[in-house]
Amino acid sequence: MVLMDVEIMARPTKWRRIEHIPEVPYFIPSDDSVENMDVNILLLEELEAIRLKDLEGLEQAECAEKMEVSRPTFQRILLSAREKVADSLIHGKMIHIEGGTYTRNICSVVCSDCSHLWNESIENLQGSEEKNCSCPSCGSHKVGCAKKCKGNFCGRKRIQG
């Protein structure tokens, strides 16, 4: 019997669009020493989910649409965020807000050579001249905004190949 070595590739995590990056990245209970304090890491997309649902009072469908994720994905993000906040409040843990799979904007990008269309975070496109942004299908550097943003990536400078 011959067993084939099969590599299963996980689906890449979709970018979560956020509108707010907090100025204060830490919340610390005042009674304990910070050196020995447990910490919960609250991802930026989790904070955005709390902001949209609990602070802005939007329906989950509206929240998911604003973050450009599905409703089930939004629900998972929100539940994770609420669990971390509750754990921190109940058990006196520090909250550190950082990281995640987020973007401030998502740009539809098209290749001028092969017409391949894909979505990319604006952060990946910023400074992309140094990063040599290229088409994932054919490798061409002739890529631009699919929305025809007058030579820009949704307001950012376009890459010329």
VOPANU-327313 format. One line per field, with one value per atom (N, C-alpha, C): residue number from 1; y, x, z; atom name; residue in one letter. Coordinates in steps of 0.001 Angstrom, whole numbers, plus 500000, padded with zeros to 6 digits. Layout:
N
pos: [NUM / ...]
py: [Y / ...]
px: [X / ...]
pz: [Z / ...]
site: [CA / ...]
code: [A / ...]
//
This chain:
161
pos: [1 / 1 / 1 / 2 / 2 / 2 / 3 / 3 / 3 / 4 / 4 / 4 / 5 / 5 / 5 / 6 / 6 / 6 / 7 / 7 / 7 / 8 / 8 / 8 / 9 / 9 / 9 / 10 / 10 / 10 / 11 / 11 / 11 / 12 / 12 / 12 / 13 / 13 / 13 / 14 / 14 / 14 / 15 / 15 / 15 / 16 / 16 / 16 / 17 / 17 / 17 / 18 / 18 / 18 / 19 / 19 / 19 / 20 / 20 / 20 / 21 / 21 / 21 / 22 / 22 / 22 / 23 / 23 / 23 / 24 / 24 / 24 / 25 / 25 / 25 / 26 / 26 / 26 / 27 / 27 / 27 / 28 / 28 / 28 / 29 / 29 / 29 / 30 / 30 / 30 / 31 / 31 / 31 / 32 / 32 / 32 / 33 / 33 / 33 / 34 / 34 / 34 / 35 / 35 / 35 / 36 / 36 / 36 / 37 / 37 / 37 / 38 / 38 / 38 / 39 / 39 / 39 / 40 / 40 / 40 / 41 / 41 / 41 / 42 / 42 / 42 / 43 / 43 / 43 / 44 / 44 / 44 / 45 / 45 / 45 / 46 / 46 / 46 / 47 / 47 / 47 / 48 / 48 / 48 / 49 / 49 / 49 / 50 / 50 / 50 / 51 / 51 / 51 / 52 / 52 / 52 / 53 / 53 / 53 / 54 / 54 / 54 / 55 / 55 / 55 / 56 / 56 / 56 / 57 / 57 / 57 / 58 / 58 / 58 / 59 / 59 / 59 / 60 / 60 / 60 / 61 / 61 / 61 / 62 / 62 / 62 / 63 / 63 / 63 / 64 / 64 / 64 / 65 / 65 / 65 / 66 / 66 / 66 / 67 / 67 / 67 / 68 / 68 / 68 / 69 / 69 / 69 / 70 / 70 / 70 / 71 / 71 / 71 / 72 / 72 / 72 / 73 / 73 / 73 / 74 / 74 / 74 / 75 / 75 / 75 / 76 / 76 / 76 / 77 / 77 / 77 / 78 / 78 / 78 / 79 / 79 / 79 / 80 / 80 / 80 / 81 / 81 / 81 / 82 / 82 / 82 / 83 / 83 / 83 / 84 / 84 / 84 / 85 / 85 / 85 / 86 / 86 / 86 / 87 / 87 / 87 / 88 / 88 / 88 / 89 / 89 / 89 / 90 / 90 / 90 / 91 / 91 / 91 / 92 / 92 / 92 / 93 / 93 / 93 / 94 / 94 / 94 / 95 / 95 / 95 / 96 / 96 / 96 / 97 / 97 / 97 / 98 / 98 / 98 / 99 / 99 / 99 / 100 / 100 / 100 / 101 / 101 / 101 / 102 / 102 / 102 / 103 / 103 / 103 / 104 / 104 / 104 / 105 / 105 / 105 / 106 / 106 / 106 / 107 / 107 / 107 / 108 / 108 / 108 / 109 / 109 / 109 / 110 / 110 / 110 / 111 / 111 / 111 / 112 / 112 / 112 / 113 / 113 / 113 / 114 / 114 / 114 / 115 / 115 / 115 / 116 / 116 / 116 / 117 / 117 / 117 / 118 / 118 / 118 / 119 / 119 / 119 / 120 / 120 / 120 / 121 / 121 / 121 / 122 / 122 / 122 / 123 / 123 / 123 / 124 / 124 / 124 / 125 / 125 / 125 / 126 / 126 / 126 / 127 / 127 / 127 / 128 / 128 / 128 / 129 / 129 / 129 / 130 / 130 / 130 / 131 / 131 / 131 / 132 / 132 / 132 / 133 / 133 / 133 / 134 / 134 / 134 / 135 / 135 / 135 / 136 / 136 / 136 / 137 / 137 / 137 / 138 / 138 / 138 / 139 / 139 / 139 / 140 / 140 / 140 / 141 / 141 / 141 / 142 / 142 / 142 / 143 / 143 / 143 / 144 / 144 / 144 / 145 / 145 / 145 / 146 / 146 / 146 / 147 / 147 / 147 / 148 / 148 / 148 / 149 / 149 / 149 / 150 / 150 / 150 / 151 / 151 / 151 / 152 / 152 / 152 / 153 / 153 / 153 / 154 / 154 / 154 / 155 / 155 / 155 / 156 / 156 / 156 / 157 / 157 / 157 / 158 / 158 / 158 / 159 / 159 / 159 / 160 / 160 / 160 / 161 / 161 / 161]
py: [498836 / 500000 / 501245 / 502195 / 503411 / 504573 / 505261 / 506443 / 507682 / 508549 / 509787 / 510854 / 511619 / 512727 / 513930 / 514236 / 515304 / 516485 / 517653 / 518864 / 519577 / 519771 / 520463 / 521914 / 522795 / 524215 / 524850 / 525576 / 526285 / 527502 / 527832 / 529014 / 530253 / 531214 / 532397 / 533209 / 533810 / 534630 / 535892 / 536201 / 537390 / 538631 / 539709 / 540979 / 541474 / 542004 / 542590 / 544102 / 544824 / 546266 / 546936 / 547812 / 548554 / 550046 / 550825 / 552272 / 552966 / 552277 / 552923 / 552173 / 552912 / 552372 / 553165 / 552488 / 553209 / 553927 / 555049 / 555788 / 555138 / 554462 / 553812 / 552299 / 551636 / 550194 / 549286 / 549850 / 549040 / 549524 / 548576 / 548880 / 548006 / 548648 / 547956 / 548199 / 547125 / 547319 / 548078 / 548961 / 549857 / 549245 / 548139 / 547611 / 546639 / 546126 / 545094 / 545612 / 544919 / 545202 / 544725 / 545555 / 545245 / 544096 / 543968 / 542964 / 541532 / 541223 / 539856 / 539672 / 540646 / 540616 / 539784 / 538963 / 538239 / 539235 / 538886 / 539805 / 539072 / 539743 / 539268 / 540157 / 539549 / 540292 / 540437 / 541669 / 541976 / 542447 / 541661 / 542013 / 543253 / 544009 / 545239 / 544976 / 543847 / 543554 / 543185 / 542643 / 542359 / 543659 / 544606 / 545916 / 546599 / 546491 / 547094 / 546458 / 545155 / 544471 / 544993 / 545157 / 545707 / 547142 / 547921 / 549315 / 549416 / 548629 / 548696 / 548189 / 547047 / 546416 / 547057 / 547192 / 547619 / 549138 / 549831 / 551284 / 552012 / 551623 / 552257 / 551704 / 550497 / 549907 / 549401 / 549052 / 548555 / 547104 / 546695 / 545286 / 544495 / 543184 / 542369 / 542366 / 542381 / 542401 / 543674 / 544808 / 546078 / 546062 / 545504 / 545404 / 544556 / 543405 / 542500 / 543182 / 543908 / 544613 / 545675 / 546431 / 547460 / 546850 / 545680 / 545027 / 544155 / 544031 / 543229 / 541774 / 541208 / 539785 / 539233 / 537917 / 537299 / 537505 / 537321 / 537454 / 536411 / 535130 / 534161 / 534537 / 535065 / 535492 / 536653 / 537612 / 538732 / 538219 / 537283 / 536720 / 536079 / 535331 / 534697 / 535753 / 536798 / 537875 / 538554 / 538871 / 539551 / 538691 / 537406 / 536510 / 536399 / 536295 / 536228 / 537504 / 538647 / 539937 / 540060 / 539730 / 539847 / 538900 / 537704 / 536747 / 537302 / 537902 / 538465 / 539645 / 540519 / 541670 / 541199 / 540243 / 539720 / 539055 / 538258 / 537597 / 538632 / 539697 / 540745 / 541474 / 541789 / 542497 / 541630 / 540374 / 539475 / 539060 / 538775 / 538243 / 539271 / 540537 / 541587 / 541483 / 541106 / 540971 / 542244 / 542492 / 543607 / 543282 / 544301 / 544140 / 544883 / 544172 / 544780 / 544672 / 545814 / 545843 / 545906 / 544847 / 544804 / 543678 / 543793 / 542716 / 542409 / 541311 / 540865 / 540842 / 540512 / 540484 / 541585 / 542800 / 543944 / 544859 / 545715 / 546719 / 547965 / 549108 / 550349 / 550495 / 549780 / 549823 / 548598 / 548152 / 547024 / 547519 / 547237 / 547709 / 546504 / 546615 / 545606 / 545928 / 544978 / 545176 / 544314 / 544856 / 544122 / 544173 / 543083 / 543005 / 543471 / 544380 / 544883 / 543830 / 542875 / 541869 / 540693 / 540123 / 538916 / 539135 / 540338 / 540710 / 539980 / 539363 / 538706 / 539771 / 539482 / 540411 / 539812 / 540585 / 540123 / 541312 / 541020 / 542059 / 542095 / 543300 / 543474 / 544564 / 544430 / 545484 / 546679 / 547860 / 549069 / 549127 / 548502 / 548475 / 547716 / 546644 / 545900 / 546690 / 547573 / 548365 / 549632 / 550098 / 551270 / 550930 / 551781 / 551533 / 550318 / 549934 / 548700 / 548818 / 550029 / 550142 / 549417 / 549555 / 548844 / 547350 / 547006 / 545604 / 544902 / 545663 / 545090 / 544339 / 545030 / 544440 / 543789 / 542552 / 541849 / 540995 / 540643 / 539816 / 538402 / 537875 / 536518 / 535442 / 535814 / 534841 / 534754 / 535919 / 535892 / 536542 / 537214 / 537833 / 539221 / 539731 / 541051 / 542139 / 543206 / 544357 / 545453 / 545185 / 546149 / 545920 / 546404 / 546231 / 547592 / 547676 / 548930 / 548699 / 549769 / 549707 / 549323 / 548314 / 547862 / 548866 / 549773 / 550765 / 552014 / 551985 / 553108 / 554397 / 554343 / 555498 / 556485 / 556804 / 557812 / 557533 / 556296 / 555937 / 555633 / 555564 / 555311 / 554018 / 553498 / 552392 / 553018 / 553194 / 553776 / 554946 / 555858 / 557040 / 556930 / 555787 / 555608 / 555575 / 555860 / 555915 / 554554 / 554578 / 553362 / 552867 / 551565 / 550934 / 550842 / 551239 / 551112 / 550032 / 549112 / 547992 / 548243]
px: [500837 / 500000 / 500895 / 500613 / 501396 / 500556 / 501101 / 500422 / 501024 / 500171 / 500653 / 500777 / 501842 / 502053 / 501275 / 500171 / 499295 / 499406 / 499648 / 499704 / 498363 / 497735 / 496451 / 496731 / 496314 / 496553 / 495298 / 495496 / 494381 / 494018 / 492755 / 492292 / 492881 / 493392 / 493971 / 492900 / 493303 / 492380 / 492049 / 490781 / 490326 / 490637 / 491035 / 491291 / 490015 / 490127 / 489007 / 489206 / 488242 / 488363 / 488001 / 488890 / 488616 / 488698 / 487980 / 487981 / 488692 / 488911 / 489431 / 490652 / 491738 / 492909 / 493044 / 493028 / 493017 / 494337 / 494229 / 495416 / 496057 / 495245 / 495729 / 495685 / 496854 / 496854 / 496771 / 496786 / 496748 / 495650 / 495000 / 494121 / 494586 / 494870 / 495501 / 494697 / 494325 / 493675 / 494623 / 494098 / 494954 / 495492 / 494943 / 495355 / 496530 / 496884 / 497922 / 499217 / 500303 / 501594 / 501577 / 502015 / 501970 / 502921 / 504035 / 505046 / 504506 / 503648 / 503148 / 501725 / 501198 / 499803 / 499605 / 498560 / 498177 / 497611 / 497706 / 497258 / 496423 / 495412 / 494639 / 494986 / 495311 / 495580 / 494262 / 493820 / 492612 / 493046 / 492702 / 493090 / 492326 / 492917 / 492284 / 490931 / 490769 / 489456 / 488434 / 488906 / 487999 / 487523 / 488424 / 488038 / 487051 / 487290 / 486387 / 484997 / 484937 / 483646 / 482874 / 483558 / 482914 / 482466 / 483309 / 482975 / 481712 / 481665 / 480521 / 479231 / 479311 / 478104 / 477660 / 478583 / 478206 / 478229 / 479144 / 479212 / 478344 / 478465 / 477667 / 476249 / 476026 / 474691 / 474180 / 475089 / 474683 / 474227 / 473393 / 473005 / 474211 / 474219 / 475367 / 475587 / 474529 / 474673 / 475375 / 475029 / 475683 / 477152 / 477415 / 478789 / 479638 / 479106 / 479826 / 480100 / 479123 / 479292 / 480384 / 480401 / 481421 / 482819 / 482916 / 484213 / 484572 / 483638 / 483812 / 484131 / 483326 / 483404 / 481980 / 481863 / 480541 / 479957 / 478646 / 478018 / 478552 / 478708 / 479279 / 480696 / 481506 / 482859 / 482779 / 481901 / 481739 / 481326 / 480385 / 479924 / 481073 / 481939 / 483088 / 484054 / 484307 / 485204 / 484626 / 483334 / 482674 / 482679 / 482376 / 482368 / 483749 / 484782 / 486149 / 486506 / 486131 / 486416 / 485708 / 484440 / 483665 / 484201 / 484625 / 485192 / 486463 / 487320 / 488570 / 488307 / 487382 / 487053 / 486458 / 485526 / 484906 / 485947 / 486840 / 487893 / 488780 / 489108 / 489951 / 489244 / 487970 / 487223 / 487002 / 486640 / 486333 / 487591 / 488681 / 489895 / 491021 / 490746 / 491740 / 492941 / 492715 / 493820 / 493968 / 495194 / 495484 / 494969 / 494537 / 494164 / 495198 / 495789 / 496726 / 496094 / 495879 / 495251 / 496344 / 496430 / 497459 / 497169 / 497755 / 497764 / 496422 / 496409 / 495218 / 495416 / 494367 / 494368 / 493423 / 493914 / 493061 / 493682 / 492848 / 493288 / 492438 / 492980 / 492211 / 491390 / 491782 / 491046 / 491417 / 490507 / 490751 / 490570 / 491552 / 491536 / 491400 / 490506 / 490425 / 491521 / 492405 / 493573 / 493434 / 493857 / 493788 / 495155 / 495505 / 496745 / 496473 / 497298 / 497129 / 497500 / 498358 / 498801 / 497832 / 497372 / 496535 / 495096 / 494771 / 493433 / 493011 / 493960 / 493638 / 493194 / 492117 / 491544 / 491647 / 492124 / 492196 / 492071 / 491801 / 491711 / 493006 / 493433 / 494669 / 494460 / 495101 / 494995 / 495814 / 495338 / 496041 / 497415 / 497546 / 498846 / 499879 / 499460 / 500390 / 500759 / 499861 / 500128 / 500913 / 500872 / 501643 / 503117 / 503863 / 505286 / 505566 / 504599 / 504749 / 505815 / 506301 / 507420 / 508630 / 508828 / 509933 / 509634 / 508377 / 507994 / 507843 / 507856 / 507709 / 506385 / 505283 / 503952 / 503762 / 503310 / 503149 / 501891 / 501443 / 500255 / 500529 / 499643 / 499848 / 499642 / 499032 / 498776 / 499935 / 500376 / 501403 / 502721 / 502756 / 503988 / 504265 / 503389 / 503580 / 503537 / 504302 / 504295 / 503357 / 502662 / 501714 / 500354 / 500211 / 498976 / 498435 / 497128 / 496508 / 495149 / 494546 / 493241 / 492187 / 491382 / 490324 / 489181 / 489115 / 488043 / 488397 / 489533 / 489975 / 490088 / 490868 / 491027 / 492060 / 491956 / 492802 / 494288 / 494691 / 496096 / 496558 / 495660 / 496030 / 495415 / 495963 / 495347 / 494427 / 493183 / 492197 / 492797 / 493430 / 494018 / 495510 / 496112 / 497564 / 498198 / 499471 / 500165 / 500141 / 499902 / 499856 / 501255 / 501383 / 502645 / 502754 / 503860 / 504123 / 505184 / 504958 / 505901 / 506871]
pz: [500000 / 500000 / 500000 / 499121 / 499017 / 499538 / 500490 / 501027 / 500387 / 499939 / 499319 / 500399 / 500298 / 501219 / 500685 / 501329 / 500871 / 501825 / 501264 / 502069 / 501969 / 503113 / 503155 / 503516 / 502630 / 502874 / 503466 / 504550 / 505181 / 504344 / 504380 / 503675 / 504355 / 503587 / 504224 / 504966 / 506063 / 506848 / 506068 / 506008 / 505295 / 506126 / 505446 / 506118 / 506772 / 507975 / 508693 / 508679 / 508145 / 508008 / 509328 / 509800 / 511027 / 510747 / 511532 / 511385 / 512532 / 513633 / 514839 / 515370 / 515559 / 516248 / 517541 / 518683 / 519957 / 520245 / 520931 / 521350 / 522569 / 523371 / 524590 / 524377 / 524280 / 523992 / 525219 / 526434 / 527650 / 528588 / 529279 / 530390 / 531538 / 532678 / 533790 / 535061 / 535783 / 537087 / 538019 / 538822 / 539615 / 540901 / 541382 / 542679 / 542643 / 541490 / 541434 / 540820 / 541124 / 540518 / 539068 / 538145 / 536716 / 536358 / 537071 / 536723 / 536762 / 537704 / 537871 / 537363 / 536667 / 536258 / 534988 / 534984 / 533780 / 532772 / 531505 / 530457 / 529417 / 528926 / 527783 / 526597 / 525466 / 524241 / 523490 / 523323 / 522572 / 521189 / 520163 / 518801 / 518350 / 517437 / 516965 / 516324 / 515626 / 515040 / 516120 / 517253 / 518361 / 519006 / 519179 / 519703 / 518763 / 517457 / 516472 / 516552 / 516759 / 516883 / 518095 / 519222 / 520420 / 520160 / 519511 / 519226 / 518374 / 517302 / 516392 / 517036 / 517702 / 518251 / 519564 / 520506 / 521851 / 522040 / 521396 / 521555 / 520529 / 519253 / 518202 / 518130 / 518671 / 518719 / 517375 / 516474 / 515161 / 515249 / 514307 / 514188 / 513689 / 513981 / 513585 / 512074 / 511307 / 509845 / 509397 / 510016 / 509681 / 510095 / 511273 / 511767 / 510824 / 510448 / 509552 / 508214 / 507716 / 506448 / 506562 / 507647 / 507848 / 507952 / 508588 / 508743 / 507533 / 506611 / 505388 / 505692 / 506627 / 506958 / 506960 / 507026 / 507103 / 508506 / 508619 / 509942 / 510928 / 510523 / 511477 / 511933 / 511011 / 511391 / 512369 / 512100 / 513025 / 514402 / 514451 / 515725 / 516489 / 515800 / 516461 / 517008 / 516229 / 516672 / 517913 / 517878 / 518996 / 520255 / 520124 / 521292 / 521916 / 521080 / 521585 / 522340 / 521785 / 522425 / 523770 / 523790 / 525032 / 526107 / 525701 / 526660 / 527292 / 526482 / 527002 / 527932 / 527560 / 528406 / 529724 / 529680 / 530898 / 531799 / 531220 / 531989 / 532678 / 531964 / 532545 / 533678 / 533497 / 534537 / 535766 / 535568 / 536685 / 537443 / 536698 / 537319 / 537462 / 537192 / 537382 / 536473 / 535228 / 534266 / 533438 / 533027 / 532150 / 530743 / 529997 / 528588 / 527748 / 526801 / 525856 / 524467 / 523836 / 522509 / 521463 / 520642 / 519601 / 518615 / 517434 / 516468 / 515826 / 515098 / 514412 / 512907 / 512211 / 510743 / 510293 / 510338 / 510068 / 509019 / 508477 / 507530 / 507722 / 507351 / 507396 / 506116 / 505065 / 503807 / 502984 / 502160 / 501267 / 499850 / 499019 / 497637 / 496698 / 495729 / 494676 / 493670 / 493444 / 492593 / 491347 / 490194 / 488934 / 488249 / 487600 / 486831 / 485405 / 484908 / 483538 / 482490 / 482858 / 481894 / 481749 / 482875 / 482787 / 483262 / 483718 / 484196 / 485470 / 486168 / 487447 / 488444 / 489193 / 490159 / 491554 / 492528 / 493906 / 494850 / 496116 / 497142 / 497929 / 498259 / 499012 / 500046 / 501200 / 502211 / 501754 / 502095 / 501706 / 502367 / 503561 / 504238 / 503412 / 502741 / 501884 / 500641 / 500220 / 499019 / 499335 / 500567 / 500947 / 500862 / 500241 / 500098 / 499244 / 498406 / 497636 / 496558 / 496275 / 495341 / 495912 / 497248 / 497889 / 497983 / 498187 / 498346 / 497002 / 495916 / 494577 / 494449 / 494657 / 494565 / 493196 / 493186 / 491918 / 491927 / 490739 / 490550 / 491080 / 491927 / 492436 / 491370 / 490244 / 489191 / 488196 / 487668 / 486616 / 487029 / 488186 / 488659 / 488095 / 487257 / 486661 / 487725 / 487485 / 488379 / 487870 / 486785 / 486229 / 486863 / 488096 / 488843 / 489251 / 489420 / 489809 / 490424 / 490875 / 491510 / 490480 / 490800 / 489890 / 489826 / 490812 / 490848 / 490045 / 489362 / 488530 / 489339 / 490399 / 491283 / 490734 / 489469 / 488814 / 489040 / 488777 / 488887 / 490292 / 491244 / 492625 / 493121 / 494229 / 494950 / 495987 / 495638 / 496562 / 497347 / 496597 / 497212 / 497421 / 497126 / 497272 / 495895 / 495828 / 494554 / 493851 / 492542 / 491749 / 491414 / 491307 / 490957 / 489447 / 488909 / 487477 / 487296 / 486322 / 486134 / 485118]
site: [N / CA / C / N / CA / C / N / CA / C / N / CA / C / N / CA / C / N / CA / C / N / CA / C / N / CA / C / N / CA / C / N / CA / C / N / CA / C / N / CA / C / N / CA / C / N / CA / C / N / CA / C / N / CA / C / N / CA / C / N / CA / C / N / CA / C / N / CA / C / N / CA / C / N / CA / C / N / CA / C / N / CA / C / N / CA / C / N / CA / C / N / CA / C / N / CA / C / N / CA / C / N / CA / C / N / CA / C / N / CA / C / N / CA / C / N / CA / C / N / CA / C / N / CA / C / N / CA / C / N / CA / C / N / CA / C / N / CA / C / N / CA / C / N / CA / C / N / CA / C / N / CA / C / N / CA / C / N / CA / C / N / CA / C / N / CA / C / N / CA / C / N / CA / C / N / CA / C / N / CA / C / N / CA / C / N / CA / C / N / CA / C / N / CA / C / N / CA / C / N / CA / C / N / CA / C / N / CA / C / N / CA / C / N / CA / C / N / CA / C / N / CA / C / N / CA / C / N / CA / C / N / CA / C / N / CA / C / N / CA / C / N / CA / C / N / CA / C / N / CA / C / N / CA / C / N / CA / C / N / CA / C / N / CA / C / N / CA / C / N / CA / C / N / CA / C / N / CA / C / N / CA / C / N / CA / C / N / CA / C / N / CA / C / N / CA / C / N / CA / C / N / CA / C / N / CA / C / N / CA / C / N / CA / C / N / CA / C / N / CA / C / N / CA / C / N / CA / C / N / CA / C / N / CA / C / N / CA / C / N / CA / C / N / CA / C / N / CA / C / N / CA / C / N / CA / C / N / CA / C / N / CA / C / N / CA / C / N / CA / C / N / CA / C / N / CA / C / N / CA / C / N / CA / C / N / CA / C / N / CA / C / N / CA / C / N / CA / C / N / CA / C / N / CA / C / N / CA / C / N / CA / C / N / CA / C / N / CA / C / N / CA / C / N / CA / C / N / CA / C / N / CA / C / N / CA / C / N / CA / C / N / CA / C / N / CA / C / N / CA / C / N / CA / C / N / CA / C / N / CA / C / N / CA / C / N / CA / C / N / CA / C / N / CA / C / N / CA / C / N / CA / C / N / CA / C / N / CA / C / N / CA / C / N / CA / C / N / CA / C / N / CA / C / N / CA / C / N / CA / C / N / CA / C / N / CA / C / N / CA / C / N / CA / C / N / CA / C / N / CA / C / N / CA / C / N / CA / C / N / CA / C / N / CA / C / N / CA / C / N / CA / C / N / CA / C / N / CA / C / N / CA / C]
code: [M / M / M / V / V / V / L / L / L / M / M / M / D / D / D / V / V / V / E / E / E / I / I / I / M / M / M / A / A / A / R / R / R / P / P / P / T / T / T / K / K / K / W / W / W / R / R / R / R / R / R / I / I / I / E / E / E / H / H / H / I / I / I / P / P / P / E / E / E / V / V / V / P / P / P / Y / Y / Y / F / F / F / I / I / I / P / P / P / S / S / S / D / D / D / D / D / D / S / S / S / V / V / V / E / E / E / N / N / N / M / M / M / D / D / D / V / V / V / N / N / N / I / I / I / L / L / L / L / L / L / L / L / L / E / E / E / E / E / E / L / L / L / E / E / E / A / A / A / I / I / I / R / R / R / L / L / L / K / K / K / D / D / D / L / L / L / E / E / E / G / G / G / L / L / L / E / E / E / Q / Q / Q / A / A / A / E / E / E / C / C / C / A / A / A / E / E / E / K / K / K / M / M / M / E / E / E / V / V / V / S / S / S / R / R / R / P / P / P / T / T / T / F / F / F / Q / Q / Q / R / R / R / I / I / I / L / L / L / L / L / L / S / S / S / A / A / A / R / R / R / E / E / E / K / K / K / V / V / V / A / A / A / D / D / D / S / S / S / L / L / L / I / I / I / H / H / H / G / G / G / K / K / K / M / M / M / I / I / I / H / H / H / I / I / I / E / E / E / G / G / G / G / G / G / T / T / T / Y / Y / Y / T / T / T / R / R / R / N / N / N / I / I / I / C / C / C / S / S / S / V / V / V / V / V / V / C / C / C / S / S / S / D / D / D / C / C / C / S / S / S / H / H / H / L / L / L / W / W / W / N / N / N / E / E / E / S / S / S / I / I / I / E / E / E / N / N / N / L / L / L / Q / Q / Q / G / G / G / S / S / S / E / E / E / E / E / E / K / K / K / N / N / N / C / C / C / S / S / S / C / C / C / P / P / P / S / S / S / C / C / C / G / G / G / S / S / S / H / H / H / K / K / K / V / V / V / G / G / G / C / C / C / A / A / A / K / K / K / K / K / K / C / C / C / K / K / K / G / G / G / N / N / N / F / F / F / C / C / C / G / G / G / R / R / R / K / K / K / R / R / R / I / I / I / Q / Q / Q / G / G / G]
//
